[in-house]
Amino acid sequence: MVELRLQTERQSQLVDITRLVQEAVAGAQGAAVLVYVPHTTAGVTINEHADPAVARDFETALERIVPAEWSWQHVEEGEENAPTHIRAAFMGPSVVIPLRNDGTLALGTWQGVFFCEFDGPRERSFYVSLLA
């Protein structure tokens, strides 16, 4: 298992981590790779990474689907982040990506792996594990 870290820049931000994941398993032999995010206000997803506007559309859509203005029950002084937990749950904490025989990620032509920040900016971590 490899722990990787990144710094997010905005409250809601999808960060393309495809290259980092590929580098973490470069040359490895296995069936698949697991990418796991150990945070309750962040997640991970696979989607188009050819056009950065897709990631921005995700950010906007999730903010509209789960608005901060609702009457949230989870309200702690200094941690008014109830909607960020819900947004992260929609994305999920992990993805599994098959590996090709040459150790590369078996992603489609337009696919990329995204770290999904919903309570930033923060320094975050995620794990990459090779599955046999």
DSSP file (Angstrom, degrees, kcal/mol; ACC not computed):
  #  RESIDUE AA STRUCTURE BP1 BP2  ACC     N-H-->O    O-->H-N    N-H-->O    O-->H-N    TCO  KAPPA ALPHA  PHI   PSI    X-CA   Y-CA   Z-CA
    1    1 A M              0   0    0      0, 0.0     2,-0.4     0, 0.0   128,-0.2   0.000 360.0 360.0 360.0 140.0    0.0    0.0    0.0
    2    2 A V  E     -A  128   0A   0    126,-2.5   126,-2.5     2,-0.0     2,-0.5  -0.975 360.0-148.8-119.7 130.8    1.2    3.5   -0.8
    3    3 A E  E     -A  127   0A   0     -2,-0.4     2,-0.3   124,-0.2   124,-0.2  -0.883  18.7-172.1 -98.0 127.7   -0.1    6.6    0.9
    4    4 A L  E     -A  126   0A   0    122,-3.1   122,-2.2    -2,-0.5     2,-0.3  -0.883   5.8-153.7-117.5 151.5   -0.1    9.7   -1.3
    5    5 A R  E     +A  125   0A   0     -2,-0.3     2,-0.3   120,-0.2   120,-0.2  -0.903  12.9 175.7-125.0 151.9   -0.8   13.3   -0.2
    6    6 A L  E     -A  124   0A   0    118,-2.3   118,-3.3    -2,-0.3     2,-0.5  -0.984  25.5-129.8-149.6 158.7   -2.2   16.3   -2.0
    7    7 A Q  E     -A  123   0A   0     -2,-0.3   116,-0.2   116,-0.2     2,-0.2  -0.952  22.5-150.7-111.1 122.6   -3.1   19.9   -1.2
    8    8 A T        -     0   0    0    114,-3.0     3,-0.1    -2,-0.5     5,-0.0  -0.564   4.9-158.1 -90.4 160.7   -6.5   21.1   -2.4
    9    9 A E        +     0   0    0     -2,-0.2     2,-0.3   112,-0.1    -1,-0.1   0.603  66.8  36.9-114.4 -17.0   -7.2   24.7   -3.3
   10   10 A R  S    S-     0   0    0      1,-0.1   110,-0.3   112,-0.1   112,-0.2  -0.863  80.6-108.6-134.6 166.6  -11.0   25.2   -3.0
   11   11 A Q  S    S+     0   0    0     -2,-0.3   109,-1.7     1,-0.2     2,-0.5   0.957 114.5  29.2 -60.1 -50.7  -13.8   24.0   -0.8
   12   12 A S  S    S+     0   0    0    107,-0.2     2,-0.3   106,-0.1    -1,-0.2  -0.958  83.5 147.6-111.2 124.7  -15.2   21.9   -3.6
   13   13 A Q  E     -D  117   0B   0    104,-2.3   104,-3.2    -2,-0.5     2,-0.6  -0.926  37.7-150.0-159.7 129.1  -12.6   20.6   -6.1
   14   14 A L  E     -D  116   0B   0     -2,-0.3     2,-0.5   102,-0.2   102,-0.2  -0.916  22.7-162.6 -98.4 122.2  -12.1   17.5   -8.2
   15   15 A V  E     -D  115   0B   0    100,-3.0   100,-2.9    -2,-0.6     2,-0.6  -0.920  19.4-126.8-110.5 124.2   -8.3   16.9   -8.6
   16   16 A D  E     +D  114   0B   0     -2,-0.5    98,-0.2    98,-0.2     4,-0.1  -0.585  35.2 167.5 -71.2 113.0   -7.1   14.6  -11.4
   17   17 A I     >  +     0   0    0     96,-2.9     4,-2.4    -2,-0.6     5,-0.2   0.175  38.7 113.5-111.8  14.7   -4.9   12.0   -9.6
   18   18 A T  H  > S+     0   0    0     95,-0.7     4,-2.7     1,-0.2     5,-0.2   0.917  78.4  47.5 -54.2 -49.8   -4.6    9.6  -12.6
   19   19 A R  H  > S+     0   0    0      1,-0.2     4,-2.7     2,-0.2    -1,-0.2   0.899 111.5  51.1 -61.2 -42.0   -0.9   10.1  -13.0
   20   20 A L  H  > S+     0   0    0      2,-0.2     4,-1.7     1,-0.2    -1,-0.2   0.903 111.8  47.0 -62.6 -41.8   -0.2    9.7   -9.3
   21   21 A V  H  X S+     0   0    0     -4,-2.4     4,-1.1     2,-0.2    -2,-0.2   0.935 112.9  48.9 -65.8 -46.0   -2.1    6.4   -9.2
   22   22 A Q  H >< S+     0   0    0     -4,-2.7     3,-0.7     1,-0.2     4,-0.5   0.913 111.1  49.8 -60.8 -43.0   -0.3    5.1  -12.3
   23   23 A E  H >< S+     0   0    0     -4,-2.7     3,-0.7     1,-0.2    -1,-0.2   0.852 104.8  59.1 -64.0 -33.9    3.1    6.1  -10.9
   24   24 A A  H 3< S+     0   0    0     -4,-1.7    -1,-0.2     1,-0.2    -2,-0.2   0.770 118.1  30.0 -66.7 -25.8    2.3    4.3   -7.6
   25   25 A V  T X< S+     0   0    0     -4,-1.1     3,-2.6    -3,-0.7    -1,-0.2   0.248  83.7 151.3-116.2  11.3    1.7    1.0   -9.4
   26   26 A A  T <  S-     0   0    0     -3,-0.7    77,-0.1    -4,-0.5     3,-0.1  -0.186  77.6  -1.7 -51.5 124.8    4.1    1.4  -12.3
   27   27 A G  T 3  S+     0   0    0     75,-0.4    -1,-0.3     1,-0.2    76,-0.1   0.392  98.5 139.5  77.2  -3.3    5.4   -1.9  -13.5
   28   28 A A    <   -     0   0    0     -3,-2.6     2,-0.5    75,-0.3    -1,-0.2  -0.369  46.9-136.7 -74.3 152.4    3.5   -3.8  -10.8
   29   29 A Q        +     0   0    0     -3,-0.1     2,-0.3    -2,-0.1    72,-0.1  -0.938  49.6 106.4-109.8 130.7    1.8   -7.1  -11.6
   30   30 A G  S    S-     0   0    0     -2,-0.5   102,-0.2    70,-0.2    73,-0.1  -0.966  71.7 -98.0 178.2 178.2   -1.7   -7.7  -10.2
   31   31 A A  S    S-     0   0    0    100,-2.2    68,-2.2    -2,-0.3     2,-0.3   0.840  91.8 -21.9 -84.5 -36.2   -5.3   -7.9  -11.1
   32   32 A A  E     -CB  98 131A   0     99,-1.6    99,-3.4    66,-0.3     2,-0.4  -0.957  55.9-115.9-163.4 172.8   -6.3   -4.4  -10.1
   33   33 A V  E     -CB  97 130A   0     64,-2.5    64,-2.7    -2,-0.3     2,-0.5  -0.983  19.1-147.9-125.7 139.0   -5.6   -1.4   -8.0
   34   34 A L  E     -CB  96 129A   0     95,-3.1    95,-2.7    -2,-0.4     2,-0.5  -0.913   6.8-164.0-105.1 129.5   -7.7    0.0   -5.2
   35   35 A V  E     -CB  95 128A   0     60,-2.6    60,-1.8    -2,-0.5     2,-0.4  -0.976  15.7-177.3-112.6 121.9   -7.8    3.8   -4.6
   36   36 A Y  E     -CB  94 127A   0     91,-2.5    91,-3.0    -2,-0.5    58,-0.2  -0.968  19.3-154.8-128.1 135.2   -9.2    4.6   -1.1
   37   37 A V        -     0   0    0     56,-3.0     2,-0.6    -2,-0.4    89,-0.2  -0.941   5.2-158.7-109.5 116.7   -9.9    8.0    0.5
   38   38 A P        +     0   0    0      0, 0.0     2,-0.4     0, 0.0    88,-0.1  -0.177  60.0  97.1 -90.3  43.7   -9.9    7.9    4.3
   39   39 A H    >   -     0   0    0     -2,-0.6     3,-0.6     3,-0.2    -2,-0.1  -0.970  64.1-146.4-131.4 145.6  -11.9   11.1    4.8
   40   40 A T  T 3  S+     0   0    0     -2,-0.4    48,-0.2     1,-0.2    49,-0.2   0.531 102.0  47.1 -87.6  -6.2  -15.6   11.6    5.5
   41   41 A T  T 3  S+     0   0    0     47,-0.1    77,-1.4    46,-0.1    78,-0.4   0.042 110.6  55.1-121.2  25.5  -15.7   14.9    3.5
   42   42 A A  E <   +E  117   0B   0     -3,-0.6     2,-0.2    75,-0.2    -3,-0.2  -0.963  58.2 172.4-148.1 161.6  -13.8   13.7    0.5
   43   43 A G  E     -E  116   0B   0     73,-2.2    73,-3.1    -2,-0.3     2,-0.3  -0.793  23.4-116.8-151.9-166.1  -14.2   10.9   -2.0
   44   44 A V  E     +E  115   0B   0     48,-2.1     2,-0.3    71,-0.2    50,-0.2  -0.994  27.5 168.2-146.8 145.9  -12.9    9.4   -5.3
   45   45 A T  E     -E  114   0B   0     69,-2.0    69,-3.2    -2,-0.3     2,-0.5  -0.958  29.2-125.8-150.5 166.8  -14.5    8.8   -8.7
   46   46 A I  E     +E  113   0B   0     -2,-0.3     2,-0.3    67,-0.2    67,-0.2  -0.982  48.4 126.8-117.4 130.0  -13.7    7.9  -12.3
   47   47 A N  E     -E  112   0B   0     65,-2.0    65,-2.5    -2,-0.5     2,-0.1  -0.917  61.5 -40.6-162.3-172.8  -14.9   10.2  -15.1
   48   48 A E  E     +E  111   0B   0     -2,-0.3    63,-0.2    63,-0.2     7,-0.1  -0.370  43.4 172.7 -64.8 133.6  -13.8   12.1  -18.1
   49   49 A H        +     0   0    0     61,-2.5    -1,-0.1    -2,-0.1    62,-0.1   0.302  58.9  87.1-123.3   8.2  -10.4   13.9  -17.7
   50   50 A A  S    S+     0   0    0     60,-0.6    61,-0.1     1,-0.2    -1,-0.1   0.848  94.7  41.9 -73.2 -33.8   -9.8   15.2  -21.2
   51   51 A D  S >> S-     0   0    0     59,-0.2     3,-2.0     1,-0.1     4,-0.5  -0.954  71.1-154.1-118.0 113.1  -11.9   18.4  -20.6
   52   52 A P  H 3> S+     0   0    0      0, 0.0     4,-1.5     0, 0.0     3,-0.3   0.700  89.8  75.3 -58.0 -19.5  -11.3   20.1  -17.2
   53   53 A A  H 3> S+     0   0    0      1,-0.2     4,-2.4     2,-0.2     5,-0.1   0.789  85.1  63.9 -64.6 -26.4  -14.8   21.6  -17.5
   54   54 A V  H <> S+     0   0    0     -3,-2.0     4,-2.0     2,-0.2    -1,-0.2   0.931 102.4  47.9 -63.1 -44.3  -16.3   18.2  -16.6
   55   55 A A  H  X S+     0   0    0     -4,-0.5     4,-2.1    -3,-0.3    -1,-0.2   0.905 111.8  49.8 -62.6 -41.5  -14.7   18.3  -13.1
   56   56 A R  H  X S+     0   0    0     -4,-1.5     4,-2.4     1,-0.2    -1,-0.2   0.880 107.8  54.3 -65.2 -37.0  -16.0   21.9  -12.6
   57   57 A D  H  X S+     0   0    0     -4,-2.4     4,-2.7     2,-0.2    -1,-0.2   0.891 107.1  51.2 -63.2 -39.0  -19.5   20.7  -13.7
   58   58 A F  H  X S+     0   0    0     -4,-2.0     4,-2.6     2,-0.2     5,-0.3   0.936 109.4  50.4 -61.0 -46.7  -19.3   18.0  -11.0
   59   59 A E  H  X S+     0   0    0     -4,-2.1     4,-1.7     1,-0.2    -2,-0.2   0.937 114.6  43.3 -56.5 -49.6  -18.4   20.5   -8.4
   60   60 A T  H  X S+     0   0    0     -4,-2.4     4,-1.8     1,-0.2    -1,-0.2   0.911 113.2  51.5 -64.2 -44.9  -21.2   22.8   -9.3
   61   61 A A  H  X S+     0   0    0     -4,-2.7     4,-2.8     1,-0.2     5,-0.2   0.918 110.2  47.9 -61.7 -45.0  -23.8   20.0   -9.6
   62   62 A L  H  X S+     0   0    0     -4,-2.6     4,-2.2     1,-0.2    -1,-0.2   0.860 109.7  53.1 -67.6 -33.9  -23.0   18.6   -6.2
   63   63 A E  H  < S+     0   0    0     -4,-1.7    -1,-0.2    -5,-0.3    -2,-0.2   0.854 114.1  43.5 -66.8 -33.4  -23.2   22.0   -4.6
   64   64 A R  H  < S+     0   0    0     -4,-1.8    -2,-0.2     1,-0.1    -1,-0.2   0.871 114.0  48.8 -78.2 -38.3  -26.7   22.5   -6.1
   65   65 A I  H  < S+     0   0    0     -4,-2.8    -2,-0.2     1,-0.3    -3,-0.2   0.886 126.2  28.5 -67.4 -38.5  -27.9   19.0   -5.3
   66   66 A V  S  < S-     0   0    0     -4,-2.2    -1,-0.3    -5,-0.2    21,-0.1  -0.743  88.4-166.2-124.0  80.4  -26.7   19.3   -1.7
   67   67 A P    >   -     0   0    0      0, 0.0     3,-1.0     0, 0.0    -3,-0.1  -0.352  25.0-134.4 -73.4 148.4  -26.9   23.0   -0.9
   68   68 A A  T 3  S+     0   0    0      1,-0.2     4,-0.2    -5,-0.2    14,-0.1   0.688  96.8  73.8 -69.7 -18.9  -25.2   24.5    2.2
   69   69 A E  T 3  S+     0   0    0      2,-0.1    -1,-0.2    14,-0.0    -3,-0.0   0.538  70.3 110.0 -79.2  -6.4  -28.4   26.5    3.0
   70   70 A W  S <  S-     0   0    0     -3,-1.0     2,-1.5     1,-0.1    -4,-0.0  -0.149  85.9 -98.1 -62.9 164.9  -30.5   23.6    4.3
   71   71 A S        -     0   0    0      2,-0.0     2,-0.2     0, 0.0    -1,-0.1  -0.670  52.6-167.3 -84.1  85.6  -31.4   23.2    8.0
   72   72 A W        -     0   0    0     -2,-1.5     3,-0.1    -4,-0.2    10,-0.0  -0.478  24.0-155.1 -79.8 145.7  -28.7   20.8    8.8
   73   73 A Q  S    S+     0   0    0     -2,-0.2     2,-1.4     1,-0.2    -1,-0.1   0.796  82.7  75.3 -85.2 -33.9  -28.7   18.8   12.1
   74   74 A H        +     0   0    0      2,-0.0     8,-0.6     6,-0.0     2,-0.5  -0.651  61.6 146.8 -83.6  90.0  -24.9   18.3   12.1
   75   75 A V        +     0   0    0     -2,-1.4     2,-0.4     5,-0.1     5,-0.2  -0.921  17.3 172.6-132.3 106.5  -23.7   21.7   13.1
   76   76 A E  B >   -F   79   0C   0      3,-0.8     3,-2.7    -2,-0.5     5,-0.1  -0.923  45.5 -94.9-113.5 139.6  -20.6   22.0   15.2
   77   77 A E  T 3  S+     0   0    0     -2,-0.4    -2,-0.0     1,-0.3    -1,-0.0  -0.291 112.6   4.4 -53.1 122.7  -18.9   25.3   16.0
   78   78 A G  T 3  S+     0   0    0     -2,-0.0    -1,-0.3     1,-0.0    -3,-0.0   0.309 123.0  75.2  82.4  -8.9  -16.2   25.9   13.5
   79   79 A E  B <   +F   76   0C   0     -3,-2.7     2,-2.3     0, 0.0    -3,-0.8  -0.415  47.8 155.9-130.9  56.5  -17.1   22.7   11.5
   80   80 A E        +     0   0    0      1,-0.2    -5,-0.1    -5,-0.2    -3,-0.1  -0.478  32.0 123.9 -81.3  70.2  -20.3   23.7    9.7
   81   81 A N    >>  +     0   0    0     -2,-2.3     4,-1.2    -7,-0.1     3,-0.8   0.063  13.4 126.3-124.4  25.1  -19.7   21.0    7.1
   82   82 A A  H >> S+     0   0    0     -8,-0.6     4,-1.3     1,-0.3     3,-0.7   0.898  76.8  52.1 -52.9 -45.8  -22.8   18.8    7.1
   83   83 A P  H 3> S+     0   0    0      0, 0.0     4,-2.4     0, 0.0    -1,-0.3   0.819 101.8  61.2 -64.3 -26.4  -23.3   19.1    3.3
   84   84 A T  H <> S+     0   0    0     -3,-0.8     4,-2.1     1,-0.2    -2,-0.2   0.842 100.5  53.8 -69.6 -30.9  -19.8   18.1    2.6
   85   85 A H  H <X S+     0   0    0     -4,-1.2     4,-1.9    -3,-0.7    -1,-0.2   0.909 110.4  46.8 -64.7 -42.2  -20.4   14.7    4.2
   86   86 A I  H  X S+     0   0    0     -4,-1.3     4,-1.8     2,-0.2    -2,-0.2   0.923 111.3  50.6 -67.5 -44.9  -23.4   14.1    2.0
   87   87 A R  H  X S+     0   0    0     -4,-2.4     4,-1.3     1,-0.2    -1,-0.2   0.910 110.7  49.9 -59.1 -42.7  -21.5   15.2   -1.2
   88   88 A A  H  X S+     0   0    0     -4,-2.1     4,-2.6     1,-0.2    -1,-0.2   0.884 107.0  54.7 -64.3 -38.1  -18.6   12.8   -0.3
   89   89 A A  H  < S+     0   0    0     -4,-1.9    -1,-0.2     1,-0.2    -2,-0.2   0.864 103.1  56.5 -64.8 -35.1  -21.1    9.9    0.3
   90   90 A F  H  < S+     0   0    0     -4,-1.8    -1,-0.2     1,-0.2    -2,-0.2   0.885 113.5  40.1 -61.7 -37.7  -22.5   10.5   -3.2
   91   91 A M  H  < S-     0   0    0     -4,-1.3    -2,-0.2    -3,-0.2    -1,-0.2   0.854 107.5-138.3 -81.3 -35.8  -19.0   10.0   -4.7
   92   92 A G     <  -     0   0    0     -4,-2.6   -48,-2.1    -5,-0.1    -2,-0.1   0.016  15.2 -97.1  92.9 158.0  -17.9    7.2   -2.5
   93   93 A P  S    S+     0   0    0      0, 0.0   -56,-3.0     0, 0.0     2,-0.3   0.529  93.4  28.6 -91.1  -6.6  -14.6    6.5   -0.7
   94   94 A S  E     -C   36   0A   0    -58,-0.2     2,-0.3   -50,-0.2   -58,-0.2  -0.990  48.9-165.8-153.4 158.7  -13.0    4.0   -3.2
   95   95 A V  E     -C   35   0A   0    -60,-1.8   -60,-2.6    -2,-0.3     2,-0.5  -0.978  15.3-145.4-138.4 151.3  -12.7    2.8   -6.8
   96   96 A V  E     -C   34   0A   0     -2,-0.3   -62,-0.2   -62,-0.2    -2,-0.0  -0.982  15.4-170.5-118.1 129.8  -11.2   -0.4   -8.2
   97   97 A I  E     -C   33   0A   0    -64,-2.7   -64,-2.5    -2,-0.5    10,-0.1  -0.979  21.2-126.1-122.7 123.2   -9.3   -0.2  -11.5
   98   98 A P  E     -C   32   0A   0      0, 0.0     8,-2.9     0, 0.0     2,-0.4  -0.290  23.3-133.1 -61.9 152.1   -8.2   -3.3  -13.4
   99   99 A L  B     -G  105   0D   0    -68,-2.2     6,-0.2     6,-0.2     2,-0.1  -0.898  11.5-132.4-107.5 138.6   -4.6   -3.5  -14.4
  100  100 A R    >   -     0   0    0      4,-2.9     3,-2.1    -2,-0.4   -70,-0.2  -0.338  36.1 -97.6 -76.0 168.7   -3.4   -4.5  -17.8
  101  101 A N  T 3  S+     0   0    0      1,-0.3    -1,-0.1     2,-0.1    -2,-0.0   0.776 125.1  56.8 -60.2 -27.3   -0.6   -7.1  -18.2
  102  102 A D  T 3  S-     0   0    0      2,-0.1   -75,-0.4   -73,-0.0    -1,-0.3   0.374 121.5-105.8 -87.1   6.2    1.9   -4.3  -18.6
  103  103 A G  S <  S+     0   0    0     -3,-2.1   -75,-0.3     1,-0.3     2,-0.2   0.527  77.2 132.0  85.6   6.2    0.9   -2.8  -15.3
  104  104 A T        -     0   0    0    -78,-0.1    -4,-2.9   -77,-0.1    -1,-0.3  -0.592  67.1 -94.9 -90.2 155.9   -1.0    0.2  -16.7
  105  105 A L  B     -G   99   0D   0     -2,-0.2     2,-1.8    -6,-0.2    -6,-0.2  -0.474  29.0-132.4 -67.8 133.0   -4.4    1.2  -15.5
  106  106 A A        +     0   0    0     -8,-2.9     2,-0.3    -2,-0.2    -1,-0.1  -0.438  53.6 147.3 -87.1  63.5   -7.2   -0.2  -17.7
  107  107 A L        -     0   0    0     -2,-1.8   -10,-0.0     1,-0.1     6,-0.0  -0.666  51.2-104.7 -95.2 153.5   -9.0    3.0  -18.0
  108  108 A G    >   -     0   0    0     -2,-0.3     3,-1.1     1,-0.1    -1,-0.1  -0.228  43.2 -92.2 -69.2 167.8  -11.0    4.1  -21.1
  109  109 A T  T 3  S+     0   0    0      1,-0.3    -1,-0.1   -61,-0.0    -2,-0.1   0.842 125.5  30.5 -50.4 -42.4   -9.6    6.6  -23.5
  110  110 A W  T 3  S+     0   0    0    -62,-0.1   -61,-2.5   -61,-0.0   -60,-0.6   0.424  97.4 112.1-101.6   0.2  -11.2    9.6  -21.8
  111  111 A Q  E <   + E   0  48B   0     -3,-1.1     2,-0.3   -63,-0.2   -63,-0.2  -0.470  35.2 168.9 -83.6 147.1  -11.3    8.3  -18.2
  112  112 A G  E     - E   0  47B   0    -65,-2.5   -65,-2.0    -2,-0.2     2,-0.5  -0.947  34.4-112.0-144.2 164.8   -9.3    9.6  -15.3
  113  113 A V  E     - E   0  46B   0     -2,-0.3   -96,-2.9   -67,-0.2   -95,-0.7  -0.868  33.7-162.8-102.6 131.0   -9.3    9.1  -11.5
  114  114 A F  E     -DE  16  45B   0    -69,-3.2   -69,-2.0    -2,-0.5     2,-0.5  -0.956  18.6-144.4-122.3 129.5  -10.4   12.1   -9.4
  115  115 A F  E     -DE  15  44B   0   -100,-2.9  -100,-3.0    -2,-0.4     2,-0.7  -0.782  26.6-146.4 -79.2 130.2   -9.9   13.0   -5.8
  116  116 A C  E     -DE  14  43B   0    -73,-3.1   -73,-2.2    -2,-0.5     2,-0.4  -0.879  14.0-168.2-110.0 105.0  -13.1   14.7   -4.8
  117  117 A E  E     +DE  13  42B   0   -104,-3.2  -104,-2.3    -2,-0.7   -75,-0.2  -0.758  19.6 160.8 -91.7 133.7  -12.6   17.5   -2.1
  118  118 A F  S    S+     0   0    0    -77,-1.4   -76,-0.2    -2,-0.4  -106,-0.1   0.382  74.0  42.8-130.1  -0.3  -15.7   18.9   -0.5
  119  119 A D  S    S+     0   0    0    -78,-0.4  -108,-0.2  -109,-0.1  -107,-0.2  -0.189 101.3 179.2-139.5  43.1  -14.3   20.5    2.7
  120  120 A G        +     0   0    0   -109,-1.7  -109,-0.2  -110,-0.3     2,-0.1  -0.185  49.4  71.1 -97.4-171.4  -11.2   22.3    1.5
  121  121 A P  S    S+     0   0    0      0, 0.0     2,-0.3     0, 0.0  -112,-0.1   0.491  79.8 127.8 -75.9 143.9   -8.8   23.7    1.1
  122  122 A R        -     0   0    0   -112,-0.2  -114,-3.0    -2,-0.1     2,-0.5  -0.969  64.6-102.0-152.1 163.3   -6.9   21.1    3.0
  123  123 A E  E     -A    7   0A   0     -2,-0.3     2,-0.3  -116,-0.2  -116,-0.2  -0.859  52.1-177.5 -87.3 130.0   -3.9   18.7    2.9
  124  124 A R  E     -A    6   0A   0   -118,-3.3  -118,-2.3    -2,-0.5     2,-0.3  -0.804  17.8-149.9-127.6 164.8   -5.4   15.3    2.1
  125  125 A S  E     -A    5   0A   0     -2,-0.3     2,-0.3  -120,-0.2  -120,-0.2  -0.923   9.8-177.7-130.7 159.5   -4.2   11.7    1.7
  126  126 A F  E     -A    4   0A   0   -122,-2.2  -122,-3.1    -2,-0.3     2,-0.4  -0.973  20.0-128.1-151.3 158.4   -5.4    8.7   -0.2
  127  127 A Y  E     -AB   3  36A   0    -91,-3.0   -91,-2.5    -2,-0.3     2,-0.5  -0.857   9.3-161.6-114.1 143.0   -4.2    5.1   -0.5
  128  128 A V  E     -AB   2  35A   0   -126,-2.5  -126,-2.5    -2,-0.4     2,-0.4  -0.989  16.0-178.5-122.5 120.9   -3.3    3.0   -3.5
  129  129 A S  E     - B   0  34A   0    -95,-2.7   -95,-3.1    -2,-0.5     2,-0.4  -0.967  23.8-131.7-124.7 136.3   -3.2   -0.7   -3.0
  130  130 A L  E     - B   0  33A   0     -2,-0.4     2,-0.5   -97,-0.2   -97,-0.2  -0.711  20.0-149.7 -82.8 131.1   -2.3   -3.4   -5.5
  131  131 A L  E       B   0  32A   0    -99,-3.4  -100,-2.2    -2,-0.4   -99,-1.6  -0.897 360.0 360.0-104.2 130.4   -4.9   -6.3   -5.5
  132  132 A A              0   0    0     -2,-0.5    -1,-0.1  -102,-0.2   -99,-0.1   0.467 360.0 360.0 -77.0 360.0   -3.5   -9.7   -6.5
